[in-house]
């Protein structure tokens, strides 16, 4: 039986558009892998600064990519509204706006997780990472 969270995330993935959501999910998976690798390095007392920095940079890239995808989605929605003469209902417009911000929300979530991991890794390092 699938969890409610998994179903909700899958729905968000399709609502946000696979073209935009798949790269964001790949960024999240790469960051999770880097965090796990860095945690294992902490146990061996060898934290690689380039991987910790990559966590922060990929998180920032996810936030920017999510914002860019939101703007692209809004442009597509406004283009459709401009070219179709029939009036769209308020619910249709707000539904489109809700879908458009999914990528920004997901990108910011990835950024939040990345920065949280970055701060924890920096603080838990025995030798200061510059």
C-alpha positions in Angstrom: 0.0 0.0 0.0 1.4 3.3 -1.0 1.7 6.1 1.5 -0.3 9.2 1.2 2.9 11.3 1.0 4.2 9.2 -1.9 0.9 9.6 -3.8 0.9 13.3 -3.2 4.5 13.6 -4.4 3.7 11.6 -7.6 0.7 13.9 -8.2 2.9 17.0 -7.8 5.4 15.5 -10.2 2.8 15.1 -12.9 1.1 18.4 -12.1 4.3 20.4 -12.3 5.2 18.8 -15.6 7.8 16.0 -16.0 10.0 18.1 -18.2 10.5 20.5 -15.3 10.2 18.1 -12.3 12.5 15.4 -13.4 15.7 17.6 -13.5 14.7 18.9 -10.0 14.3 15.4 -8.7 17.6 14.4 -10.1 19.2 17.4 -8.3 17.5 16.2 -5.1 18.8 12.6 -5.6 22.3 13.8 -6.3 22.3 16.0 -3.2 21.0 13.1 -1.1 23.8 10.9 -2.4 26.4 13.6 -1.7 25.1 14.1 1.8 25.3 10.4 2.5 28.8 10.2 1.0 29.8 13.2 3.2 28.3 11.7 6.3 30.3 8.5 5.7 33.4 10.6 5.2 32.8 12.2 8.6 32.9 8.8 10.2 36.3 8.2 8.5 37.4 11.7 9.5 37.9 12.7 5.9 35.3 15.3 4.9 35.8 16.4 1.3 35.2 20.2 1.0 34.4 20.0 -2.7 31.4 17.6 -2.1 30.1 19.8 0.8 30.3 22.9 -1.5 28.6 20.9 -4.3 25.7 20.3 -2.0 25.2 24.0 -1.5 25.6 24.8 -5.2 23.3 22.1 -6.4 20.7 23.3 -3.9 21.0 26.9 -5.2 20.8 25.6 -8.8 17.5 23.8 -7.9 16.0 27.0 -6.5 16.9 29.0 -9.6 15.8 26.2 -11.9 12.5 26.0 -10.1 11.9 29.7 -10.4 12.8 29.7 -14.1 10.4 26.8 -14.7 7.6 28.7 -12.9 8.2 31.7 -15.1 8.1 29.5 -18.2 4.9 28.0 -17.0 3.3 31.3 -16.3 4.3 32.6 -19.7 2.7 29.5 -21.3 -0.5 30.1 -19.3 -0.7 33.8 -20.1 0.0 33.0 -23.8 -2.9 30.6 -23.8 -5.2 33.1 -22.1 -4.2 35.8 -24.6 -4.8 33.6 -27.7 -8.2 32.2 -26.6 -11.0 34.6 -26.9 -13.4 32.8 -24.6 -13.2 33.9 -21.0 -11.7 31.5 -18.6 -13.3 31.1 -15.2 -11.6 32.3 -12.0 -11.1 28.6 -10.9 -9.3 27.7 -14.1 -6.9 30.7 -13.8 -6.2 30.0 -10.2 -5.7 26.3 -10.9 -3.1 27.3 -13.6 -1.4 29.6 -11.1 -1.3 26.8 -8.5 0.3 24.4 -11.0 2.8 27.1 -12.1 4.2 27.5 -8.6 4.8 23.8 -8.0 8.3 23.9 -9.6 9.3 26.9 -7.5 8.1 25.3 -4.3 9.9 22.1 -5.1 13.1 23.9 -6.1 13.0 25.9 -2.8 12.4 22.7 -0.9 15.5 21.2 -2.4 17.4 24.3 -1.6 16.2 24.2 2.0 17.2 20.6 2.4 20.6 21.3 0.8 21.4 24.3 3.0 20.3 22.4 6.1 22.7 19.5 5.2 25.4 22.0 4.3 25.2 23.8 7.6 25.1 20.5 9.6 28.1 19.1 7.7 30.1 22.3 8.2 29.4 22.4 11.9 30.2 18.8 12.5 33.5 18.8 10.6 36.5 18.3 12.9 38.7 20.3 10.6 37.3 23.6 9.4 36.2 23.6 5.8 36.8 26.8 3.9 
